Amino acid sequence: MLGAVGRCCSGALRALKPGLSSLNTVSGRHAALYSSRGYAAPAAQAGLANGRIVAVIGAVVDVQFDEGLPPILNALEVSGRESRLVLEVAQHLGENTVRTIAMDGTEGLVRGQQVLDTGAPIRIPVGPETLGRIMNVIGEPIDERGPISTKQTAPIHAEAPEFTDMSVEQEILVTGIKVVDLLAPYAKGGKIGLFGGAGVGKTVLIMELINNVAKAHGGYSVFAGVGERTREGNDLYHEMIESGVINLKDTTSKVSALLGRIPSAVGYQPTLATDMGTMQERITTTKKGSITSVQAIYVPADDLTDPAPATTFAHLDATTVLSRAIAELGIYPAVDPLDSTSRIMDPNIVGSEHYDVARGVQKILQDYKSLQDIIAILGMDELSEEDKLTVARARKIQRFLSQPFQVAEVFTGHMGKLVPLKETIKGFKSILGGEYDALPEQAFYMVGPIEEVVQKAEKLAEEHS
């Protein structure tokens, strides 16, 4: 796992800082929570047990204890190694053996090697000293900048916040991306999923979100790469500003197979729903602050019914679906305006004007989609005048949903645009009202606010004259 913490946005997170000092201790009600859910209590226990390795199968290590089995999720440390090797308890096998997952390579391990129970889950450094640092899953720095000198640590496994601690306020996180802000707005402190197959633009969209949101919010950001390529972490480390980028499912399915669990549909672990829920419920908005999470979710073979994306849908506040068909038209971001949804697309939250314009845009795009078969077979001439007008406006809207990104300037040659929400609503409302019916489709492609459409149309007219 590659983790990194850097300066960035989501201002409400600053309220979390006073709570950092309490992360090191768990007592009273919190200790009971650990006990009730089977989490290992963070406090060290007297007379910690020693065990010995009895089997090594890849990343899975079986450890035998003569007495006192460590709880599930406890961290064990292997003795007699130059580098630190931590094992996390995953299963109890009988009365005196545990099955563990190694957090690093298991080369050189031998049967009979001594293992010490630490008496607590894996703990990582927390606090201001971690800002700008990269660490692995056990909290060791891997950025070659020396040790992280923090006095505070926190367990990587924790309970989700109580319902009574959560905030119920709804607020839009304005991203400056037209198609997102208009049709599937993001909730501040919510969970957002970017669904897409390979090569449709998930990473570029995340980088643009990071870039845009950083200009309007202040706070802290965490980038977590779980089961990702190192290249992804290297590329995004310098861009991260806003949220966690999480991909849990593929890695856990591999671990599940190593643990000997019988796989469920399409080879995923049988505990996919509970694993996903345990993680997702910790990402929320409380009265102390908010964490906005943007999760890039790979869709195998562009199949949204695959168990992994299908399980994730239930936990999200907004879903942004990236379509290969739209990418093939050259429209970027390749967001599908009809498949993408948001829980806060409600007139009581976003306002009646925003809601009416968004639904009007989706209706005209759906009408255009319904007419495409007729156009393909009979041609445009067979359509009624009303349908021809619908098609013309829909094609302009489709192109106006495209937008040049600042992070892609070096590739596209177009200067990136950040469009305020009011300008976005105004532009689409004008197109729906027919104010720009006389302008050519090309003028709506890869521009920012609606004023740029008029300028581009005038420029095109000059070139053709």
C-alpha positions as CSV (number, residue, x, y, z in Angstrom):
1,M,0.0,0.0,0.0
2,L,1.2,3.5,-0.8
3,G,0.0,6.2,1.4
4,A,0.8,9.9,1.3
5,V,-0.3,12.9,3.1
6,G,0.0,16.4,1.6
7,R,-1.3,20.0,1.8
8,C,-4.6,20.5,0.1
9,C,-8.4,21.2,0.6
10,S,-11.6,20.1,2.4
11,G,-11.4,22.9,5.0
12,A,-13.7,21.3,7.5
13,L,-11.0,18.7,8.2
14,R,-9.1,21.3,10.2
15,A,-11.6,20.7,13.0
16,L,-10.2,17.2,13.3
17,K,-6.8,18.4,14.5
18,P,-7.8,18.8,18.2
19,G,-8.9,15.2,18.2
20,L,-5.5,13.9,17.2
21,S,-4.1,13.8,20.7
22,S,-6.7,11.3,21.7
23,L,-5.9,8.8,19.0
24,N,-3.3,7.0,21.0
25,T,-5.6,5.8,23.8
26,V,-8.7,3.7,23.8
27,S,-10.7,3.4,27.0
28,G,-14.2,3.0,28.3
29,R,-16.8,3.0,25.6
30,H,-14.2,2.8,22.8
31,A,-12.5,-0.2,24.3
32,A,-15.9,-1.9,24.5
33,L,-16.4,-1.2,20.8
34,Y,-13.2,-3.0,19.9
35,S,-14.3,-5.9,22.0
36,S,-17.8,-6.1,20.6
37,R,-16.6,-6.1,17.0
38,G,-13.7,-8.5,17.5
39,Y,-11.1,-5.8,16.8
40,A,-7.9,-6.1,18.7
41,A,-7.7,-3.6,21.6
42,P,-5.0,-1.0,20.9
43,A,-3.6,-1.0,24.4
44,A,-0.7,-3.3,25.0
45,Q,-1.4,-6.4,27.1
46,A,0.7,-7.8,29.9
47,G,2.5,-11.1,29.1
48,L,2.2,-11.0,25.3
49,A,2.3,-14.4,23.7
50,N,5.2,-15.8,21.6
51,G,4.5,-18.1,18.7
52,R,6.4,-19.9,16.0
53,I,5.9,-20.2,12.2
54,V,4.5,-23.5,11.1
55,A,3.7,-22.8,7.4
56,V,4.4,-20.2,4.7
57,I,2.3,-20.2,1.6
58,G,3.1,-17.0,-0.4
59,A,1.9,-14.1,1.6
60,V,0.0,-16.3,4.0
61,V,1.9,-17.4,7.2
62,D,0.5,-19.8,9.8
63,V,1.7,-19.2,13.3
64,Q,1.3,-21.6,16.3
65,F,0.9,-20.4,19.9
66,D,1.2,-22.6,22.9
67,E,-1.3,-20.5,24.8
68,G,-3.2,-17.3,24.3
69,L,-4.2,-16.8,20.7
70,P,-4.0,-13.2,19.5
71,P,-7.3,-11.6,18.4
72,I,-8.2,-11.1,14.8
73,L,-6.5,-8.1,13.2
74,N,-3.7,-8.1,15.8
75,A,-0.2,-7.3,14.5
76,L,2.6,-9.9,15.0
77,E,6.3,-9.2,14.4
78,V,8.7,-11.8,13.2
79,S,12.0,-12.0,15.2
80,G,15.5,-12.5,13.9
81,R,15.2,-10.4,10.7
82,E,17.2,-7.4,9.5
83,S,14.1,-5.7,8.2
84,R,10.8,-5.5,10.1
85,L,8.2,-8.0,9.0
86,V,4.6,-7.5,10.3
87,L,1.9,-10.2,10.1
88,E,-1.8,-9.4,10.5
89,V,-4.0,-12.1,12.1
90,A,-6.8,-13.0,9.6
91,Q,-8.2,-16.3,10.9
92,H,-8.1,-18.6,13.9
93,L,-7.3,-22.2,12.9
94,G,-8.3,-24.4,15.8
95,E,-7.3,-23.6,19.3
96,N,-3.6,-22.8,18.9
97,T,-2.9,-21.6,15.4
98,V,-3.6,-18.4,13.5
99,R,-3.5,-17.6,9.8
100,T,-1.9,-14.3,9.0
101,I,-1.2,-12.0,6.1
102,A,2.4,-10.8,5.7
103,M,2.7,-7.0,5.1
104,D,5.9,-7.5,3.1
105,G,7.8,-10.3,1.3
106,T,8.1,-13.6,3.0
107,E,11.4,-14.6,1.5
108,G,13.8,-16.2,4.1
109,L,11.1,-17.2,6.6
110,V,11.6,-20.7,8.0
111,R,9.5,-23.0,10.1
112,G,10.1,-22.6,13.8
113,Q,11.0,-18.9,13.5
114,Q,9.8,-16.9,16.5
115,V,6.9,-14.5,16.3
116,L,5.9,-11.9,18.9
117,D,2.3,-10.7,19.4
118,T,2.3,-6.9,19.7
119,G,-1.0,-6.9,21.5
120,A,-2.6,-4.3,19.1
121,P,-3.6,-3.7,15.5
122,I,-1.1,-2.2,13.0
123,R,-0.6,1.4,14.0
124,I,0.6,4.3,11.9
125,P,2.0,7.8,12.7
126,V,-0.6,10.6,12.7
127,G,-0.3,14.4,13.2
128,P,1.2,17.4,11.5
129,E,4.5,15.6,11.1
130,T,3.1,13.3,8.5
131,L,2.2,16.0,6.1
132,G,4.0,15.6,2.8
133,R,5.4,12.2,3.7
134,I,4.9,8.8,2.0
135,M,4.5,5.7,4.1
136,N,3.7,2.0,3.7
137,V,0.9,0.1,5.3
138,I,2.7,-0.4,8.6
139,G,3.6,3.3,8.9
140,E,7.2,3.2,7.8
141,P,8.4,6.1,5.7
142,I,9.4,5.1,2.1
143,D,10.3,8.5,0.7
144,E,13.9,8.4,1.8
145,R,13.5,11.5,3.9
146,G,14.2,9.9,7.3
147,P,11.9,8.8,10.1
148,I,8.6,10.4,10.9
149,S,9.1,12.1,14.3
150,T,5.5,12.0,15.6
151,K,4.5,11.0,19.2
152,Q,1.0,10.0,18.1
153,T,-0.1,6.8,16.4
154,A,-3.5,5.4,15.4
155,P,-4.7,1.9,14.5
156,I,-5.5,1.3,10.8
157,H,-8.7,-0.6,11.8
158,A,-11.4,1.4,13.6
159,E,-15.1,1.5,14.1
160,A,-17.3,3.7,11.8
161,P,-18.6,6.9,13.5
162,E,-21.9,6.6,15.4
163,F,-25.0,7.8,13.7
164,T,-25.4,10.4,16.4
165,D,-22.0,11.9,15.5
166,M,-22.8,12.3,11.8
167,S,-23.7,15.6,10.2
168,V,-26.9,15.8,8.2
169,E,-26.2,19.0,6.3
170,Q,-26.1,18.9,2.5
171,E,-23.8,21.1,0.6
172,I,-22.6,20.9,-3.0
173,L,-18.9,20.6,-3.7
174,V,-18.5,22.7,-6.8
175,T,-15.8,21.1,-9.0
176,G,-15.8,23.5,-12.0
177,I,-16.5,20.6,-14.3
178,K,-19.8,21.4,-16.2
179,V,-21.1,17.9,-16.7
180,V,-20.4,16.9,-13.1
181,D,-21.8,20.1,-11.4
182,L,-24.9,20.2,-13.6
183,L,-26.0,16.5,-13.8
184,A,-24.4,14.6,-10.9
185,P,-23.3,17.1,-8.3
186,Y,-21.0,16.0,-5.6
187,A,-21.9,16.3,-1.9
188,K,-19.3,17.9,0.3
189,G,-18.1,15.2,2.6
190,G,-19.7,12.5,0.5
191,K,-18.4,9.4,-1.4
192,I,-18.1,9.6,-5.1
193,G,-17.4,6.8,-7.5
194,L,-15.8,7.2,-10.9
195,F,-16.8,4.1,-12.9
196,G,-15.0,3.3,-16.1
197,G,-13.2,0.6,-18.1
198,A,-9.5,0.9,-19.1
199,G,-8.5,4.0,-20.9
200,V,-11.7,6.1,-20.6
201,G,-10.2,8.9,-18.4
202,K,-10.7,8.0,-14.7
203,T,-7.2,9.2,-13.7
204,V,-7.3,12.4,-15.7
205,L,-10.7,13.3,-14.2
206,I,-9.4,12.7,-10.7
207,M,-6.4,14.8,-11.4
208,E,-8.6,17.6,-12.7
209,L,-10.9,17.3,-9.6
210,I,-7.9,17.6,-7.4
211,N,-6.6,20.6,-9.3
212,N,-10.0,22.5,-9.4
213,V,-11.1,21.8,-5.8
214,A,-7.8,22.9,-4.4
215,K,-8.4,26.4,-5.6
216,A,-11.6,26.8,-3.5
217,H,-10.9,24.7,-0.3
218,G,-8.1,24.4,2.3
219,G,-7.2,21.5,4.6
220,Y,-5.5,18.2,4.3
221,S,-5.5,15.3,1.8
222,V,-4.6,11.6,1.9
223,F,-3.8,9.6,-1.2
224,A,-4.1,5.8,-0.7
225,G,-3.2,3.3,-3.4
226,V,-4.4,-0.1,-2.5
227,G,-3.5,-2.8,-5.1
228,E,-2.5,-0.1,-7.5
229,R,0.6,0.1,-9.7
230,T,3.4,2.1,-8.3
231,R,3.2,4.4,-11.4
232,E,-0.2,5.5,-10.3
233,G,1.0,6.6,-6.9
234,N,4.0,8.3,-8.4
235,D,1.9,10.2,-10.9
236,L,-0.8,11.3,-8.5
237,Y,1.3,12.0,-5.4
238,H,2.2,15.5,-6.7
239,E,-1.4,16.1,-7.8
240,M,-3.3,15.0,-4.7
241,I,-5.1,17.7,-3.0
242,E,-8.7,16.8,-2.2
243,S,-9.5,13.2,-1.3
244,G,-8.8,9.5,-0.9
245,V,-8.5,7.5,-4.1
246,I,-9.4,4.0,-3.1
247,N,-9.5,0.7,-4.9
248,L,-10.2,-2.1,-2.4
249,K,-11.9,-4.9,-4.2
250,D,-9.3,-6.5,-6.5
251,T,-6.7,-6.8,-3.8
252,T,-9.0,-8.3,-1.2
253,S,-10.2,-10.9,-3.7
254,K,-6.6,-12.1,-4.1
255,V,-6.0,-12.2,-0.3
256,S,-9.3,-14.0,0.1
257,A,-8.2,-16.8,-2.2
258,L,-4.9,-17.1,-0.3
259,L,-6.8,-17.6,2.9
260,G,-8.6,-20.5,1.4
261,R,-12.1,-19.0,1.2
262,I,-14.4,-20.4,-1.4
263,P,-14.9,-17.6,-4.0
264,S,-18.3,-16.2,-4.9
265,A,-19.5,-14.8,-8.2
266,V,-16.8,-14.0,-10.8
267,G,-14.0,-15.0,-8.3
268,Y,-14.6,-12.3,-5.7
269,Q,-14.3,-13.0,-2.0
270,P,-17.6,-14.2,-0.4
271,T,-17.2,-11.3,2.1
272,L,-17.1,-8.6,-0.6
273,A,-20.2,-6.8,0.7
274,T,-19.1,-6.7,4.4
275,D,-15.5,-5.8,3.5
276,M,-16.7,-2.9,1.3
277,G,-19.2,-1.8,4.0
278,T,-16.6,-1.8,6.8
279,M,-14.4,0.5,4.8
280,Q,-17.0,2.8,3.2
281,E,-18.9,3.5,6.5
282,R,-15.7,5.1,7.9
283,I,-15.7,7.7,5.1
284,T,-18.4,10.2,6.2
285,T,-19.1,13.7,7.5
286,T,-19.3,14.2,11.3
287,K,-19.9,17.3,13.4
288,K,-16.1,17.7,13.7
289,G,-15.4,17.7,9.9
290,S,-15.8,16.0,6.6
291,I,-13.8,13.7,4.3
292,T,-14.8,13.8,0.7
293,S,-13.7,10.6,-1.0
294,V,-13.3,10.2,-4.8
295,Q,-12.9,6.6,-5.7
296,A,-11.7,5.4,-9.1
297,I,-13.4,2.0,-9.7
298,Y,-12.3,-0.1,-12.6
299,V,-15.2,-1.8,-14.4
300,P,-14.1,-5.1,-15.8
301,A,-15.0,-5.4,-19.5
302,D,-17.2,-2.3,-19.2
303,D,-19.7,-4.4,-17.3
304,L,-21.4,-2.3,-14.5
305,T,-23.2,-5.5,-13.3
306,D,-19.9,-7.0,-12.2
307,P,-20.1,-7.8,-8.4
308,A,-17.4,-5.3,-7.5
309,P,-18.9,-2.1,-9.0
310,A,-22.4,-3.3,-8.3
311,T,-21.6,-3.7,-4.5
312,T,-19.9,-0.2,-4.4
313,F,-23.0,1.6,-5.9
314,A,-25.0,1.2,-2.7
315,H,-22.4,3.2,-0.6
316,L,-22.0,6.2,-2.9
317,D,-23.6,9.6,-2.8
318,A,-22.8,10.3,-6.5
319,T,-21.7,8.1,-9.4
320,T,-19.9,9.4,-12.4
321,V,-20.0,6.8,-15.2
322,L,-17.4,7.2,-17.9
323,S,-18.5,5.8,-21.3
324,R,-16.3,4.4,-24.0
325,A,-18.9,5.3,-26.7
326,I,-18.7,9.0,-25.6
327,A,-14.9,8.9,-25.5
328,E,-14.9,7.5,-29.1
329,L,-16.8,10.7,-30.2
330,G,-13.9,12.7,-28.9
331,I,-16.0,14.2,-26.1
332,Y,-13.9,14.6,-22.9
333,P,-14.6,14.2,-20.0
334,A,-16.3,11.1,-21.3
335,V,-19.1,11.2,-18.7
336,D,-22.3,9.5,-19.5
337,P,-25.0,12.1,-18.7
338,L,-27.8,9.6,-18.5
339,D,-26.1,6.9,-16.4
340,S,-24.4,9.3,-13.9
341,T,-26.5,10.0,-10.8
342,S,-26.3,12.0,-7.5
343,R,-28.2,11.7,-4.3
344,I,-28.3,15.4,-3.8
345,M,-30.0,16.1,-7.2
346,D,-33.0,17.4,-5.4
347,P,-34.7,20.8,-5.8
348,N,-34.7,21.3,-2.1
349,I,-30.9,21.0,-2.0
350,V,-29.6,22.3,-5.4
351,G,-32.5,24.7,-6.1
352,S,-35.4,24.5,-8.5
353,E,-33.6,26.2,-11.4
354,H,-30.6,23.9,-11.3
355,Y,-32.9,20.9,-11.0
356,D,-35.1,21.9,-13.9
357,V,-32.2,22.7,-16.2
358,A,-30.5,19.3,-15.4
359,R,-33.7,17.3,-16.0
360,G,-34.3,19.3,-19.2
361,V,-30.8,18.4,-20.5
362,Q,-31.2,14.7,-19.6
363,K,-34.7,14.6,-21.3
364,I,-33.4,16.1,-24.6
365,L,-30.4,13.7,-24.6
366,Q,-32.7,10.8,-23.9
367,D,-35.0,11.8,-26.8
368,Y,-32.0,12.1,-29.1
369,K,-30.8,8.6,-28.0
370,S,-34.3,7.2,-28.8
371,L,-34.1,8.8,-32.3
372,Q,-30.7,7.5,-33.2
373,D,-31.9,4.2,-34.6
374,I,-34.4,6.0,-36.9
375,I,-31.6,8.4,-38.0
376,A,-29.2,5.5,-38.7
377,I,-31.8,3.7,-40.9
378,L,-33.8,6.4,-42.6
379,G,-31.7,9.5,-42.2
380,M,-32.4,13.0,-40.8
381,D,-34.8,13.9,-43.6
382,E,-37.5,11.5,-42.3
383,L,-37.7,13.3,-38.9
384,S,-40.4,15.8,-38.1
385,E,-39.4,19.5,-37.7
386,E,-39.8,19.2,-33.9
387,D,-37.5,16.1,-33.8
388,K,-34.9,17.8,-36.0
389,L,-34.8,20.7,-33.5
390,T,-34.5,18.2,-30.7
391,V,-31.5,16.5,-32.4
392,A,-29.8,19.8,-33.2
393,R,-30.1,21.0,-29.6
394,A,-29.0,17.6,-28.2
395,R,-25.9,17.5,-30.3
396,K,-25.0,21.1,-29.2
397,I,-25.6,20.1,-25.5
398,Q,-23.5,16.9,-26.0
399,R,-20.6,19.0,-27.3
400,F,-21.1,21.7,-24.7
401,L,-20.7,19.0,-22.0
402,S,-17.0,18.6,-23.1
403,Q,-14.5,20.8,-21.4
404,P,-10.7,21.4,-21.7
405,F,-8.9,20.3,-18.6
406,Q,-6.0,22.1,-17.0
407,V,-4.1,18.9,-16.2
408,A,-4.4,17.9,-19.9
409,E,-3.2,21.2,-21.4
410,V,0.1,19.7,-22.5
411,F,-1.7,16.9,-24.5
412,T,-4.7,18.8,-26.0
413,G,-3.2,22.2,-26.6
414,H,-6.4,23.8,-25.2
415,M,-6.1,26.0,-22.1
416,G,-8.0,24.4,-19.2
417,K,-11.3,26.0,-18.0
418,L,-12.9,26.1,-14.6
419,V,-16.6,27.0,-14.9
420,P,-18.6,28.4,-11.9
421,L,-21.9,26.6,-11.3
422,K,-24.0,29.7,-12.1
423,E,-22.3,30.0,-15.5
424,T,-22.9,26.3,-16.2
425,I,-26.7,26.5,-15.4
426,K,-27.0,29.8,-17.4
427,G,-25.3,28.2,-20.4
428,F,-27.4,25.1,-20.6
429,K,-30.6,27.0,-19.9
430,S,-29.9,29.2,-22.9
431,I,-29.3,26.2,-25.2
432,L,-32.5,24.6,-24.0
433,G,-34.4,27.9,-24.6
434,G,-33.1,28.0,-28.2
435,E,-31.0,31.2,-27.9
436,Y,-28.1,29.6,-29.7
437,D,-29.9,27.5,-32.4
438,A,-28.2,29.6,-35.1
439,L,-24.7,28.8,-34.0
440,P,-22.8,25.8,-35.5
441,E,-22.2,22.6,-33.4
442,Q,-18.4,23.0,-33.7
443,A,-18.6,26.2,-31.6
444,F,-19.9,24.3,-28.6
445,Y,-16.9,21.8,-28.5
446,M,-14.2,22.1,-25.9
447,V,-15.1,25.5,-24.4
448,G,-15.8,26.8,-20.9
449,P,-18.7,29.1,-20.3
450,I,-21.4,30.0,-22.9
451,E,-19.7,33.3,-23.8
452,E,-16.8,31.4,-25.3
453,V,-19.3,29.6,-27.6
454,V,-20.2,32.9,-29.2
455,Q,-16.6,34.0,-29.5
456,K,-15.7,30.6,-31.1
457,A,-18.6,30.9,-33.5
458,E,-17.5,34.4,-34.6
459,K,-14.0,33.0,-35.1
460,L,-15.3,30.1,-37.2
461,A,-17.4,32.5,-39.3
462,E,-14.3,34.6,-40.0
463,E,-12.3,31.6,-41.1
464,H,-14.9,30.4,-43.5
465,S,-15.6,33.9,-45.0
